[in-house]
Amino acid sequence: MQKIWNNLVDGIRRFCRENNFTDAALGLSGGLDSAVTAVAAAEALGGDHIHALMMKTRYTSDLSLDIAAEIAKLNRLDYKTADIQPVIDAQQKFLNELFGERPKNIVLENLQARERGKILMALSNQYNYLILACGNKSELAMGYCTLYGDTCGSLAPIAGLYKSEIFELAKWRNTLGRVLPEKVISRAPSAELAAGQKDEDSLPPYALLDKILRRYIDEHQTAAQIIAEGFDAVTVETVIKRYHAQAFKRLQVPPALKL
């Protein structure tokens, strides 16, 4: 974990220097991925050079607000909150009129992610901040992300790490000094784009998903070989099918650090 963390911090610092950025910005959601990204970026550039924005909607929980604020305090980030619900409501009204009907739920969910991406890119244009995308390897493999939304940015620092690795990295980093609230590590992952939404409503549990993905992507095992190790055949085939179906998204995400 020490080597991974050092590569993460050094990678962010080097990328910023090579591209003439002194400051970086990201959406701080109250989830683990943005939390780990923010902590690593603060260590790389200094907390006062990391501009973290909590962009809340009606689905943002009080827990997420509390976690984001605590992370900002622990790491001395430049932190702001913004209520983007009025913008989302206005966009929904516009689309209602354009479509002549209520937009599908997936449209409304992705509107939130894209509004956040748009705001971050506006910050980049206004202040010359490098925008950090916070997606992980598990999500990107499954296409569990929104193009032109949470994929916006110039660098995706943790996109080479599976979600289960990020859990372990977060726990390890806290042993060196508390930079993350325990509740951001222990909470159930959620994009909070709909009421009661959890990642595992759409994906297998990360502990299982990552074992299948690691065998298929990194070890180049076939579906038959993975199933022969005792994994459920339907789950394995579903994961692999979705991995290939979402390749178009992976072609459009920011570069990941090699950790």
N, C-alpha and C positions, 0 to 999 in steps of 0.2 A: 504493500500500500504506500509506503514511503516513496518508492520509485515512481509509482503512478501519480502521486500528488505532486512530486517535484516536476515531473514532465508536464503536468497540467498547468501549474503556476508558471514555469519557465516558458511554456508554449504560448500562453496568453501574452506574457511580457514581450517575447520575441516578435510575435505577430504584430503587436501594436507598434513596436519600434520600427520594424521593417516597413510598415505602412503609414508611418508618421502620425500615429494617434497617441495622445497623452491620456485620453479619457475614454471610458466605455460606459454603455448604458444597457439595461435589460429590464424586462418585466419581472418583478418579484411577486410571485403569485401566492406564496405561502406553501408551495409544494417543494419536494425535496430537490428536484433537478435545478430549478432556478436558485434555490438556496445554496447548493454546492457550487454552482457556477459563480454566484455572487461572492462567496467566501474566497474561492480561488482567485477571482479577479481582483478582489481587495488586497490579497496577499501579493499579487503580481504588481499592481499599480498604486496601491494605497487606497484606503477606503474613501477618502475625499475625492478620488478620481473615478469612483464608480457611482453612477447615477441610476438608482433603482426606483422604478415606478410601479406602484400597486394600482392597477386599473380595475376597479371593482364594478360588478353588476349586481343585479338582484340575486344571483346565484352564489355570490361570494360569501363564504361563511365568516362568522366572527372569529373562528379559529384561524382562518387564513389571514385575516387582518392582524390578529395578535402576533402570529408567527412572523409575518413579514416585518412588522414594526420591531420585533425583538431582534431579528437577524440584522436589521439596519443599525440598531443600537449597539449590538455586540461587535459589529465590524466597522462601525463609524462610517456608514455609507451616506451619501447624499440621497435622501429618501423623500418621496412625495407620494400622496395618494390622489387618485382622480376618479370620480364617479362617471363612468362612460355609459350608464344606462340610458340617459336622455338621448344620446347619439344613436344607440341601438334602436330605441323606440322610433326615432325619426326615420331610420333606415328601413325598419319593418313597415312603417306606414307607406313609405315610397314604394317598396316592393309589392305591398298589397295592391296599390294602384297600378303598378306596372304589369303585374301578373294577372290582375283581375281576380285574385284569390289569395288566401293566406299562404305564405311561403311554408315549405316543408320544415319539419323540425331541424333537419340537418343544415338547412340554409340558415336558420336562426342561430344555431349553435356556432356555425362557422363565421357568421357575421361578427360575433364577439371576438374571436381569435384574430380576424382580419382587421378589426378596428384597433386592437392592441398593436398589431404589427404596423399599421399605418401611423399610429402615434409615435411609436419608437423610431420609425424612419423619419418622421418630421423632426424629432429631437436630433437625429443624426445630421440632417440638413441644416438645422438652425445653429447647432453648437459644435459640429464636427466631432461627434461621439462615434466610436466604433460600437455597432450593435451586436450583442451576443445572443445567439439563439441557444435555447436551453434543452433541446431534445436529446434523448438518449438512444442508444443503438437498438434497444428492444422496440421502442415506439416507431423508429424509422423503418425497421425491418417489416413491421406490420402495417405501415402507413397510418399509424395512429397519430396523425398530426394534420394541420391545416395548411395547405399551400397558400402562400402570401399572408399567412397569419403567424403562428408560432414558429414557422420556418424562416421568417424574415431575419436578416442579419448578414454579417460578413464573416463570422466565425461561429462554429458550433463546437465549443470546447470539449463537451462530454459525449459527443455523438459517437465516439468509438468505444463507449462503455455500456455494457448491459445494465439494466435497472438494478439487478441483484448486486452487481459490482458497486453501483453508486450507494446503495444502502451500506455496504461494508466500508466503503471509503469514508462515508459520513461518520460512521461510528468510530473508525480509526482516527479521523482528524480531531474529533472531540476529545480523544485521550491526550492530545498534546496541549489542549486548552479549549475551553468551551466557546465555540464560535457558532454553534447551531443549537437551537432549543431541542430537547429530546422529543417533543411532540411532533416536530417536522419529520423525524425519522420513523416514529411509531404509527403515524396516522395512515389511513388507507389512501392510496393514490387516487386523485380525482382531477379531471380537467375543470370541473365546476362550470360547465356550459349548460347544464340542465339540472333540474331539481333532483337531489339524491343520487347524482351520477357518480359512479365509481369505475375506475379503469377495468376492473375485473368483470364488469357487465359486458364488456366488448372483447376482452382478451382473456386467455387462460391466466391463472396466477403467475406472476413473474418468476417465481422460483421454478415452476415447471416450464414456462415458455422459454426462459433463457437456456435451460438445459437442452431443449430441442434445437433452438437457434444456434447454440454454440456447436453442436454436433453437425448441423447441416451447413452452416456458413463457414465456420473456422476449421472444422475437422473434415469437411467434405464427405460426410457420410451420406448414404442414400436413405430414402424413407424406410426401405426394408431393413437396413442395418439399424436404424434408430428404433424401429418397432421391435426388432429382435432383442434389444436391450431391455424390453419390458414396458415401453411407453405405449399408451393407448393409440391404436391405429388411426382412428377417426381424428383424434387431436393432432397427431403428427401430420397427417395428410392435409388437414385444414390449415395448419400453420404454414406448411410449405406452399400450398396453393396461394394463400394470401400474400406470402413473401414475394412470390413472382408477380402477382397481380398488382402490387404496389411499387414495382420497380420505377415507374415513371416519376413518382414523388422523390425517390432517392436521387434521381438525376438533377433535381432542382434545389437541393438543400445546400446550405453553406458548407465550406470545407471543415472537416473534423481534425482535431489534433491527433497525432499518432502517440498514444499513451503506452 
